[in-house]
């Protein structure tokens, strides 16, 4: 019998990961999130957000979201939820974890060990730090056009990072975390860029870069289950805890 030979099956090149489980939370709504949304409405009247990105705090709504996340954490049965926390150094992420811990006080979730790791910081935007897209389009239209033509996954602002760069540091972090916390169930509190990079890293070698960066809602929870050898996706961007009757 003749015909075309069968295409070889792609090898399983998902990197090993010894974690028992991994949850990744995006921080609650920040004052910069609010300002960026307002800038889109203002158009040409918009201005850059003052200050440093790492110092941006939660908004009042973001603080309420953090408390809702704490109730989600407190509802985990011991032995099934996280047993360690790693947090971004940025203020909005640390405030999110603080709100979670306070809301979960009195349960096992309120006393989880927490460490801060610089590699979970948000994507660095260089000379355009805290510039809403509306401001970039108005004040630097050629750069805005370059960003659109290159694509968000590959766009690297002057002095800043592309999401490809974020994926490199997140990949290194995951490798070290796997060795340092083998068998443990870990919660990360970080940023949308970190979660997008994490999803790409955990998809394995050969994973295609996304044409469109997947949305990561504020205060959402993404989840991977582990068997001691690898992590498998179990949920992305879940916000059900924010709409529950006691979710705030």
Backbone torsions as a table, in degrees:
resi	resn	phi	psi	omega
1	UNK	NA	132.4	-178.6
2	UNK	-110.7	168.3	-179.5
3	UNK	151.8	179.1	-179.7
4	UNK	-71.5	139.0	177.4
5	UNK	-66.4	149.2	179.1
6	UNK	-64.6	141.5	176.8
7	UNK	-68.2	133.6	178.3
8	UNK	-64.7	142.4	178.9
9	UNK	-73.2	146.2	-179.9
10	UNK	-69.9	135.8	178.6
11	UNK	-68.6	154.7	177.1
12	UNK	-82.5	104.3	-175.7
13	UNK	-113.3	29.5	174.4
14	UNK	-73.5	125.7	-175.9
15	UNK	-67.2	148.1	178.5
16	UNK	-66.4	145.5	176.3
17	UNK	-146.8	123.8	-172.4
18	UNK	-90.2	5.1	179.3
19	UNK	-66.5	148.4	175.1
20	UNK	-76.7	-32.6	177.8
21	UNK	-167.8	158.6	178.4
22	UNK	-141.3	129.1	170.3
23	UNK	-116.9	142.6	177.0
24	UNK	-130.2	121.4	-177.7
25	UNK	-108.3	131.5	167.8
26	UNK	-83.8	141.7	179.6
27	UNK	-55.0	160.2	175.0
28	UNK	-67.2	172.6	-179.8
29	UNK	-54.4	132.9	179.5
30	UNK	-105.4	167.1	176.6
31	UNK	-65.1	-28.9	176.4
32	UNK	-70.8	-37.5	174.6
33	UNK	-57.2	-43.3	179.1
34	UNK	-64.3	-44.0	-178.5
35	UNK	-66.3	-38.2	179.3
36	UNK	-64.5	-41.5	178.5
37	UNK	-64.7	-40.0	178.1
38	UNK	-65.9	-35.1	179.3
39	UNK	-64.0	-37.2	177.5
40	UNK	-62.8	-36.4	179.2
41	UNK	-74.6	-32.1	-176.3
42	UNK	-78.8	-27.1	-179.9
43	UNK	66.0	-122.6	-174.4
44	UNK	-67.9	-16.0	179.4
45	UNK	-86.2	-0.9	-176.5
46	UNK	-72.6	154.7	-179.8
47	UNK	-132.7	156.4	172.8
48	UNK	-60.4	152.7	176.9
49	UNK	-79.3	128.2	-177.8
50	UNK	-72.1	159.0	175.0
51	UNK	94.8	-168.7	-179.4
52	UNK	-103.9	145.2	-179.1
53	UNK	-59.5	-39.1	-177.0
54	UNK	-67.9	-15.0	-178.7
55	UNK	-99.7	1.5	-177.9
56	UNK	-67.9	125.9	-178.1
57	UNK	-92.3	175.2	171.4
58	UNK	-72.2	150.3	167.5
59	UNK	-79.3	174.4	176.4
60	UNK	-60.6	-40.1	177.7
61	UNK	-65.6	-37.8	178.5
62	UNK	-64.7	-37.2	177.0
63	UNK	-64.4	-38.6	176.7
64	UNK	-66.0	-38.0	176.6
65	UNK	-63.2	-38.9	178.1
66	UNK	-61.6	-40.0	178.5
67	UNK	-65.9	-37.3	176.6
68	UNK	-64.7	-38.9	175.0
69	UNK	-62.1	-36.1	177.2
70	UNK	-63.6	-38.3	177.1
71	UNK	-67.7	-37.3	173.5
72	UNK	-59.7	-43.5	-179.4
73	UNK	-65.2	-43.4	-177.8
74	UNK	-65.0	-24.3	-178.3
75	UNK	-79.4	-10.0	178.8
76	UNK	-70.3	136.7	174.5
77	UNK	-71.1	137.1	175.9
78	UNK	-52.6	135.4	-178.0
79	UNK	91.6	-5.9	178.9
80	UNK	-121.3	-23.8	179.8
81	UNK	-94.2	-172.8	-179.4
82	UNK	-64.7	149.6	173.6
83	UNK	-122.2	8.2	175.0
84	UNK	-159.0	152.4	-177.6
85	UNK	-128.6	135.5	171.2
86	UNK	-124.0	128.2	-170.5
87	UNK	-122.0	146.6	169.6
88	UNK	-62.3	151.2	177.4
89	UNK	-76.9	-10.7	-175.3
90	UNK	-70.9	146.8	-171.8
91	UNK	-57.4	-45.3	-176.1
92	UNK	-63.0	-33.0	176.7
93	UNK	-73.2	-43.0	179.6
94	UNK	-65.4	-36.4	176.4
95	UNK	-67.6	-35.6	177.0
96	UNK	-62.0	-47.2	179.2
97	UNK	-65.1	-39.7	179.6
98	UNK	-60.7	-42.2	177.6
99	UNK	-65.2	-39.0	177.1
100	UNK	-62.8	-48.1	-177.3
101	UNK	-63.1	-40.8	179.6
102	UNK	-65.3	-42.6	-178.9
103	UNK	-68.5	-30.2	-179.4
104	UNK	-90.3	3.8	-178.4
105	UNK	-56.1	140.9	-178.6
106	UNK	95.6	-9.4	174.4
107	UNK	-117.5	174.3	178.4
108	UNK	-60.4	-29.7	-178.3
109	UNK	-66.9	-19.0	-177.6
110	UNK	-80.3	-7.6	-177.1
111	UNK	-128.3	29.5	179.7
112	UNK	-69.9	141.9	174.3
113	UNK	-67.3	138.3	-177.8
114	UNK	-131.6	138.7	173.1
115	UNK	-128.1	157.1	178.4
116	UNK	-110.7	133.0	179.8
117	UNK	-127.8	126.9	-175.8
118	UNK	-60.6	-27.5	-177.4
119	UNK	-70.6	-9.6	176.0
120	UNK	-94.3	10.2	177.5
121	UNK	-64.5	162.3	179.2
122	UNK	-69.9	164.9	176.0
123	UNK	-59.2	132.6	179.1
124	UNK	-84.8	128.4	-176.6
125	UNK	-102.8	9.0	171.8
126	UNK	61.2	-131.8	-176.1
127	UNK	-67.8	-13.6	179.3
128	UNK	-105.6	26.0	177.6
129	UNK	-56.8	128.1	178.7
130	UNK	62.1	26.6	170.8
131	UNK	-92.9	115.4	173.1
132	UNK	-61.7	151.4	177.9
133	UNK	-53.2	-34.6	179.3
134	UNK	-63.2	-37.8	178.3
135	UNK	-69.6	-40.2	178.2
136	UNK	-61.5	-43.4	179.7
137	UNK	-64.0	-33.8	-177.1
138	UNK	-80.8	-43.8	-172.0
139	UNK	-96.1	-22.9	-179.2
140	UNK	-139.6	65.5	-173.3
141	UNK	-61.5	-33.5	178.8
142	UNK	-65.9	-38.0	177.8
143	UNK	-69.0	-39.0	177.0
144	UNK	-62.4	-38.6	177.9
145	UNK	-67.3	-39.6	177.6
146	UNK	-63.8	-41.2	178.6
147	UNK	-60.1	-43.4	-178.8
148	UNK	-68.1	-39.8	-176.5
149	UNK	-74.9	-35.8	179.9
150	UNK	-72.5	-39.1	-176.5
151	UNK	101.5	144.6	-171.5
152	UNK	-63.1	-34.1	-178.9
153	UNK	-64.2	-33.6	-173.7
154	UNK	-104.4	-12.0	-175.2
155	UNK	-68.5	127.0	177.5
156	UNK	-120.9	108.7	178.7
157	UNK	-68.1	153.9	178.9
158	UNK	-55.2	124.0	-179.2
159	UNK	78.9	4.9	-175.2
160	UNK	-120.7	-158.5	-174.6
161	UNK	-122.2	144.2	162.6
162	UNK	-84.7	164.2	175.1
163	UNK	-63.6	-25.0	174.2
164	UNK	-62.3	-37.1	177.6
165	UNK	-68.4	-40.5	177.9
166	UNK	-61.3	-40.0	179.9
167	UNK	-61.8	-34.2	179.6
168	UNK	-64.3	-47.8	-178.3
169	UNK	-72.4	-33.4	177.1
170	UNK	-68.1	-38.3	177.2
171	UNK	-62.4	-42.2	176.9
172	UNK	-62.8	-41.6	179.4
173	UNK	-61.2	-46.4	-178.5
174	UNK	-61.8	-40.8	179.1
175	UNK	-61.3	-45.7	180.0
176	UNK	-69.6	-37.3	178.9
177	UNK	-63.7	-40.8	179.0
178	UNK	-58.2	-41.2	179.3
179	UNK	-74.4	-36.6	-175.5
180	UNK	-82.2	-23.2	-173.8
181	UNK	-129.3	38.9	-178.5
182	UNK	-55.6	131.0	178.7
183	UNK	82.1	-8.1	-176.2
184	UNK	-89.6	160.2	179.6
185	UNK	-106.6	112.1	-166.2
186	UNK	-113.8	138.3	174.2
187	UNK	-109.3	127.1	173.4
188	UNK	-103.8	139.8	174.0
189	UNK	-121.4	112.4	-169.5
190	UNK	-151.9	-137.1	-167.0
191	UNK	-133.7	164.9	-177.8
192	UNK	-59.9	-41.4	-179.6
193	UNK	-62.3	-38.7	179.3
194	UNK	-66.2	-42.6	-179.5
195	UNK	-66.3	-40.7	177.6
196	UNK	-62.3	-42.9	177.8
197	UNK	-65.3	-40.3	179.1
198	UNK	-61.3	-44.6	178.6
199	UNK	-58.7	-41.9	-179.9
200	UNK	-67.0	-44.8	-179.6
201	UNK	-61.1	-45.5	-176.1
202	UNK	-73.6	-15.0	175.7
203	UNK	-71.0	-19.9	173.4
204	UNK	103.9	173.1	179.2
205	UNK	-65.4	133.2	-178.2
206	UNK	92.0	-3.5	178.2
207	UNK	-60.6	134.1	-178.4
208	UNK	-72.8	140.3	174.6
209	UNK	-67.9	139.8	-177.0
210	UNK	-72.4	132.8	174.0
211	UNK	-67.0	-35.7	176.0
212	UNK	-123.9	127.8	-178.8
213	UNK	-68.7	125.6	-177.0
214	UNK	-66.2	140.5	179.5
215	UNK	-68.7	145.8	177.3
216	UNK	-128.3	100.1	-177.3
217	UNK	-63.7	150.4	172.9
218	UNK	-57.4	139.9	176.2
219	UNK	62.1	21.2	176.9
220	UNK	-84.6	160.5	179.3
221	UNK	-120.5	126.8	171.4
222	UNK	-113.3	148.3	-167.2
223	UNK	-139.9	138.5	171.9
224	UNK	-127.9	135.4	176.2
225	UNK	-95.3	142.1	179.7
226	UNK	-119.2	152.9	175.6
227	UNK	-121.2	17.1	-177.5
228	UNK	89.5	-10.5	-179.7
229	UNK	-119.9	-34.9	-179.8
230	UNK	-156.5	164.2	176.5
231	UNK	-106.1	139.1	178.3
232	UNK	-122.7	137.1	-177.7
233	UNK	-63.2	136.5	-179.9
234	UNK	-126.4	-10.6	179.5
235	UNK	178.1	147.0	-178.6
236	UNK	-134.4	128.3	171.6
237	UNK	60.4	35.0	-177.6
238	UNK	-72.0	131.2	177.9
239	UNK	-126.1	18.6	-177.5
240	UNK	-58.3	-32.8	-179.1
241	UNK	-66.3	-18.0	-179.7
242	UNK	-84.2	-15.7	-178.5
243	UNK	-113.0	1.1	176.7
244	UNK	-65.1	157.6	-177.8
245	UNK	-53.7	-35.7	-180.0
246	UNK	-104.3	20.9	-172.9
247	UNK	-89.0	-2.7	177.5
248	UNK	77.1	NA	NA
